[in-house]
Amino acid sequence: MLLYVGFWMHDKAHAQRWDAYLRRRLHGALGRSAAWGLAAISFLAVYREVFETVLFYEALWLQTAPGSQHALVAGLGLAAVALAVLSWLIVRGSLRMPLGVFFGATSLVLAGLAIVLAGKGIAALQEAAVLAPYPIGAPRLPLLGIYPDRLGLLLQAGLTLLVVAGFTWRSWAVRRRG
């Protein structure tokens, strides 16, 4: 799914008329009743995310040792500050950020995330004894989802080739369309 969304966003990064299309559709679709509907859907989406976040932090709180709950509170505070700074940067930068750059960068991040998660998924399945391990002599970089295993590295290499081929083909197709 991440690769599909990444390819879709990569395709939109090359569309010169994407910004004009969005503005035209938005102004045409947003009447008074549609604006209220959009506001209600937005509220429900944000409310659901907040509810999930509260449940996540409650589970973290319950799993934290009694003497180390201050570390969790410090982490929450640091996350709130980081979120405020990131939000400010997004709001300030979105006024000048071209959509092509945004979609292109996001497609690369999604493709990289798909490759990392594939490696982590194979490692988790091997740790759970669902898949047999095939260890090789290679470095272990868990942050990047790279584990010294033939199966995981082959899957990640295949996904990398798919991403490069897909992005190259989509770029070629968009240029050919004009």
C-alpha positions as CSV (number, residue, x, y, z in Angstrom):
1,M,0.0,0.0,0.0
2,L,2.9,2.4,0.8
3,L,4.4,1.7,-2.6
4,Y,1.1,2.4,-4.3
5,V,0.7,5.7,-2.5
6,G,4.3,6.5,-3.2
7,F,3.9,5.9,-6.9
8,W,0.7,8.0,-7.0
9,M,2.4,10.9,-5.2
10,H,5.4,10.6,-7.5
11,D,3.0,10.9,-10.4
12,K,1.5,14.0,-8.9
13,A,4.9,15.5,-8.3
14,H,5.2,15.9,-12.1
15,A,1.8,17.3,-12.8
16,Q,2.1,21.0,-13.6
17,R,-1.6,21.6,-13.5
18,W,-2.2,19.8,-10.2
19,D,-2.4,22.9,-8.1
20,A,-4.8,24.6,-10.5
21,Y,-6.9,21.4,-10.6
22,L,-7.1,21.3,-6.8
23,R,-8.1,24.9,-6.5
24,R,-10.7,24.6,-9.3
25,R,-12.3,21.5,-7.7
26,L,-12.2,23.0,-4.2
27,H,-13.9,26.2,-5.1
28,G,-16.5,24.4,-7.3
29,A,-17.3,21.8,-4.6
30,L,-17.4,23.9,-1.5
31,G,-20.8,25.4,-1.1
32,R,-22.2,26.2,2.3
33,S,-23.6,22.7,3.1
34,A,-20.5,21.0,1.7
35,A,-18.3,23.1,3.9
36,W,-20.2,22.0,7.0
37,G,-20.0,18.3,5.9
38,L,-16.2,18.7,5.3
39,A,-15.9,20.3,8.8
40,A,-17.8,17.4,10.4
41,I,-15.7,14.8,8.7
42,S,-12.5,16.6,9.6
43,F,-13.6,16.8,13.2
44,L,-14.4,13.1,13.4
45,A,-11.0,12.2,11.8
46,V,-9.1,14.3,14.2
47,Y,-11.2,13.1,17.2
48,R,-10.5,9.5,16.2
49,E,-6.8,10.1,16.0
50,V,-6.8,11.9,19.4
51,F,-8.7,9.0,21.0
52,E,-6.2,6.5,19.6
53,T,-3.3,8.7,20.9
54,V,-4.9,8.8,24.4
55,L,-5.3,5.1,24.4
56,F,-1.7,4.6,23.3
57,Y,-0.3,6.9,26.0
58,E,-2.6,5.2,28.7
59,A,-1.1,1.9,27.7
60,L,2.4,3.3,28.0
61,W,1.6,4.8,31.4
62,L,0.4,1.5,32.7
63,Q,3.5,-0.3,31.4
64,T,5.9,2.2,32.8
65,A,7.6,1.3,36.1
66,P,6.3,3.4,39.1
67,G,9.6,5.2,39.6
68,S,10.2,6.1,35.9
69,Q,7.0,7.8,34.9
70,H,8.7,11.2,34.9
71,A,10.6,10.0,31.8
72,L,7.3,9.4,30.0
73,V,6.0,12.8,31.0
74,A,9.3,14.4,29.8
75,G,8.9,12.5,26.5
76,L,5.4,13.8,26.2
77,G,6.5,17.3,26.8
78,L,9.4,17.0,24.3
79,A,7.0,15.6,21.7
80,A,4.6,18.5,22.3
81,V,7.4,21.0,21.7
82,A,8.6,19.2,18.6
83,L,5.1,19.0,17.3
84,A,4.6,22.7,17.8
85,V,7.8,23.6,16.0
86,L,7.0,21.2,13.2
87,S,3.5,22.6,12.8
88,W,4.9,26.1,12.7
89,L,7.4,25.1,10.0
90,I,4.7,23.4,8.0
91,V,2.3,26.3,8.2
92,R,5.1,28.8,7.3
93,G,6.6,26.6,4.6
94,S,3.4,25.5,3.0
95,L,2.7,29.0,1.8
96,R,5.8,28.8,-0.4
97,M,6.3,25.1,-1.0
98,P,5.6,24.0,-4.5
99,L,3.3,20.9,-4.6
100,G,5.6,19.1,-7.0
101,V,8.4,19.2,-4.4
102,F,6.1,18.1,-1.6
103,F,4.7,15.1,-3.6
104,G,8.1,14.1,-4.8
105,A,9.7,14.2,-1.3
106,T,6.7,12.4,0.2
107,S,6.8,9.7,-2.4
108,L,10.5,9.0,-1.6
109,V,9.8,8.9,2.1
110,L,6.9,6.4,1.6
111,A,9.1,4.2,-0.6
112,G,11.9,4.2,1.9
113,L,9.5,3.4,4.7
114,A,8.0,0.5,2.7
115,I,11.5,-0.9,2.3
116,V,12.4,-0.5,5.9
117,L,9.2,-2.0,7.1
118,A,9.6,-5.0,4.8
119,G,13.0,-5.7,6.4
120,K,11.6,-5.3,9.9
121,G,8.6,-7.5,9.0
122,I,10.8,-10.4,7.8
123,A,13.0,-10.1,10.9
124,A,9.9,-10.2,13.1
125,L,8.5,-13.2,11.3
126,Q,11.8,-15.0,11.7
127,E,12.0,-14.1,15.4
128,A,8.5,-15.6,15.8
129,A,9.7,-18.7,14.0
130,V,7.2,-18.3,11.2
131,L,10.0,-18.0,8.6
132,A,13.3,-19.8,8.6
133,P,16.3,-17.6,9.0
134,Y,19.1,-17.5,6.4
135,P,21.9,-15.6,8.2
136,I,24.8,-14.0,6.2
137,G,27.8,-12.0,7.3
138,A,26.5,-8.4,7.0
139,P,26.0,-5.5,9.3
140,R,22.9,-5.2,11.4
141,L,21.2,-1.8,11.1
142,P,17.8,-2.1,12.8
143,L,16.9,1.6,12.4
144,L,17.0,1.1,8.6
145,G,15.4,-2.4,8.8
146,I,18.6,-4.0,7.6
147,Y,19.3,-7.4,9.2
148,P,22.0,-9.9,8.2
149,D,19.6,-12.3,6.6
150,R,19.4,-13.4,3.0
151,L,15.5,-13.4,2.8
152,G,15.1,-9.9,4.2
153,L,17.9,-8.4,2.1
154,L,16.6,-10.0,-1.1
155,L,13.1,-8.7,-0.4
156,Q,14.5,-5.2,0.3
157,A,16.6,-5.3,-2.8
158,G,13.6,-6.4,-4.9
159,L,11.5,-3.6,-3.5
160,T,14.3,-1.1,-4.1
161,L,14.5,-2.2,-7.8
162,L,10.7,-2.0,-8.0
163,V,10.8,1.6,-6.6
164,V,13.5,2.7,-8.9
165,A,11.9,1.1,-11.9
166,G,8.4,2.4,-11.0
167,F,9.6,6.0,-10.4
168,T,11.6,5.9,-13.6
169,W,8.7,4.6,-15.6
170,R,6.2,7.0,-14.1
171,S,8.6,10.0,-14.8
172,W,9.0,8.8,-18.4
173,A,5.2,8.3,-18.8
174,V,4.5,11.8,-17.4
175,R,7.1,13.5,-19.7
176,R,5.7,11.6,-22.7
177,R,2.2,12.8,-21.9
178,G,3.5,16.3,-21.9
